Amino acid sequence: MDALESFKVADMTVKIYRDEDAESPREWDNLGTMVCWHRRYHLGDEITWKYITGRPHFGSPDEFREWLETSEGKGAIVLPLYLYDHSGITMSTGPFSCPWDSGQVGWIYATRETIRKEYSAKRITKKLRTKVVEVLQGEVKTYDEFLTGQVYGYVVEDAEGNDLDSCWGFFGMEYCKEEGRRAAEYTREQELKADKVMHL
């Protein structure tokens, strides 16, 4: 596998690779629940809905809308999910400009109970609602990075090309490069300390 980018830190080289075995961020402990319907792609959360609906899943968008009218669904903060499908797929909470290759594919939401528990809040204020919307949008952005292959790893090599350190699962190229640089700088500091001790 060829490196996407590489750069020097002292006499070491940091190489950036695409993480081909990245974990879906929908496996994480998210605030939002992502429910999607698509004929060709399996998107969103791997979940069962019995704890919400008494049924194994929402069989259609209409069933989800009906749930929003129930006592459990009322007050939930809900954002639409749009998918653009052209030489790959990308997701957003806002519609895409191309009407032929895009459309709404589902929703991401957080129930009142989930929000109150997460933020230890008795009521959902306007300020808290804004914060939750930002968190849900962030979750969709991270999931989109996963869908579009923007997950990376770094390898730190010495001057002879031997691996000194590596780490994977960084969402976003710049974040991965920053962490790779920090790892190389830390390795360099440890080498300098060891050399200093040897010459005491």
C-alpha positions in Angstrom: 0.0 0.0 0.0 1.4 3.3 -1.1 1.5 6.3 1.3 -0.8 9.2 0.5 1.6 11.7 2.0 4.9 11.7 3.8 7.0 14.3 5.6 10.2 14.6 7.7 10.5 15.2 11.4 14.3 15.4 12.2 15.8 12.2 10.7 12.4 10.3 10.8 9.7 10.0 8.1 6.0 10.1 8.9 3.9 8.4 6.2 0.1 8.8 6.0 -2.0 5.9 4.7 -5.7 5.4 4.1 -7.2 3.2 6.8 -8.8 0.4 4.8 -10.2 -1.4 7.9 -11.7 1.6 9.8 -14.5 1.0 12.3 -17.8 2.7 11.5 -18.4 5.6 13.9 -21.9 4.4 14.2 -20.4 1.7 16.5 -19.4 4.4 18.9 -21.4 5.7 21.9 -23.3 8.4 20.0 -25.8 10.9 21.2 -27.9 10.5 18.0 -29.6 7.5 16.5 -29.4 7.3 12.7 -32.2 5.5 10.9 -32.0 5.1 7.1 -33.7 3.4 4.2 -32.0 2.6 0.9 -32.5 -0.1 -1.7 -28.8 -0.8 -2.2 -26.9 0.4 0.8 -27.1 -0.5 4.5 -26.6 2.8 6.2 -27.0 4.2 9.8 -27.1 2.3 13.0 -27.0 -1.5 13.6 -29.8 -1.5 16.2 -33.1 -3.1 17.2 -36.0 -0.9 18.0 -37.9 -3.1 20.5 -37.0 -0.8 23.4 -38.7 2.1 21.5 -41.5 0.6 19.5 -42.1 -3.0 20.5 -41.3 -3.9 16.9 -38.1 -5.2 15.5 -37.5 -2.1 13.4 -39.0 0.8 11.7 -40.2 -0.7 8.4 -40.7 2.5 6.6 -40.3 6.3 6.8 -44.0 6.5 7.6 -43.6 4.2 10.6 -40.9 6.5 11.9 -43.1 9.6 11.4 -45.9 7.8 13.3 -43.4 7.1 16.2 -42.6 10.9 16.3 -46.2 11.5 17.2 -46.1 9.1 20.2 -45.2 10.1 23.7 -41.7 8.7 23.3 -41.1 10.4 20.0 -42.5 13.8 20.8 -39.9 16.4 21.6 -37.1 14.5 19.9 -34.6 16.6 18.0 -34.6 15.3 14.4 -32.4 16.3 11.5 -32.9 14.9 7.9 -30.2 12.9 6.2 -29.5 13.3 2.5 -27.4 11.0 0.3 -25.5 11.9 -2.9 -24.7 8.8 -4.9 -22.4 9.3 -7.8 -19.1 7.4 -8.1 -19.3 6.8 -4.3 -21.7 8.1 -1.7 -21.6 11.1 0.6 -24.0 12.1 3.4 -25.2 15.5 4.8 -27.9 17.0 6.9 -28.6 19.5 4.1 -29.8 18.7 0.6 -27.4 18.4 -2.3 -27.6 20.5 -5.5 -28.1 17.6 -7.8 -31.7 16.3 -7.7 -31.0 13.3 -9.9 -28.3 11.6 -7.8 -29.4 12.7 -4.4 -32.3 12.7 -2.0 -33.4 12.2 1.6 -32.4 8.8 2.9 -33.4 9.0 6.6 -33.0 10.9 9.8 -30.7 11.3 12.8 -32.4 12.1 16.1 -32.0 12.3 19.8 -35.0 11.7 22.2 -35.9 14.0 25.1 -34.9 11.3 27.5 -31.5 10.7 25.9 -30.8 14.5 25.9 -31.8 15.0 29.5 -29.7 12.0 30.6 -26.7 13.0 28.6 -26.6 16.6 29.8 -28.2 16.1 33.3 -30.9 18.6 32.2 -34.5 18.9 33.6 -35.7 20.7 30.5 -34.3 21.2 27.0 -33.6 25.0 26.7 -33.0 26.8 23.4 -29.2 26.8 24.1 -29.2 23.1 24.8 -31.2 22.4 21.7 -28.7 24.3 19.6 -25.8 22.3 21.2 -27.6 19.0 20.4 -28.1 20.0 16.8 -24.4 20.8 16.5 -23.5 17.4 18.0 -25.8 15.6 15.6 -24.4 17.5 12.7 -20.9 16.5 13.9 -21.9 12.9 14.0 -23.1 13.0 10.4 -19.9 14.7 9.3 -17.8 12.0 10.9 -20.0 9.3 9.4 -19.6 11.0 6.0 -15.8 10.8 6.4 -16.2 7.1 7.0 -18.4 6.7 3.9 -16.1 8.7 1.7 -12.9 6.9 2.9 -11.4 9.9 4.8 -10.0 7.7 7.6 -6.3 7.5 7.9 -3.3 6.1 9.8 0.3 7.1 10.2 3.6 5.2 10.4 6.8 6.7 11.8 10.0 5.3 10.3 13.6 5.9 11.1 16.3 6.8 8.6 16.7 3.1 7.6 12.9 2.7 7.0 12.2 0.7 10.2 8.8 1.3 11.8 9.1 3.1 15.1 5.4 3.9 15.8 2.0 3.7 14.1 -1.6 4.4 14.8 -4.8 4.2 12.8 -8.4 5.3 12.8 -8.0 9.1 12.4 -11.0 10.8 10.8 -9.6 13.6 8.6 -6.2 13.9 6.9 -5.1 17.0 8.9 -5.8 15.4 12.2 -3.8 12.3 11.3 -0.9 14.4 10.1 -0.9 16.4 13.3 -0.9 13.2 15.5 1.8 11.6 13.3 4.0 14.7 13.8 3.4 14.6 17.5 4.3 10.9 17.7 7.5 11.5 15.8 8.5 14.4 18.0 7.8 12.4 21.1 9.9 9.5 19.7 12.7 12.0 19.0 12.6 13.4 22.5 12.8 9.9 24.0 15.8 9.1 21.8 17.6 12.2 22.9 16.9 11.4 26.6 18.2 7.9 26.2 21.4 9.2 24.5 21.9 11.7 27.3 21.6 8.9 30.0 24.0 6.7 28.1 26.7 9.5 28.1 26.4 10.4 31.8 
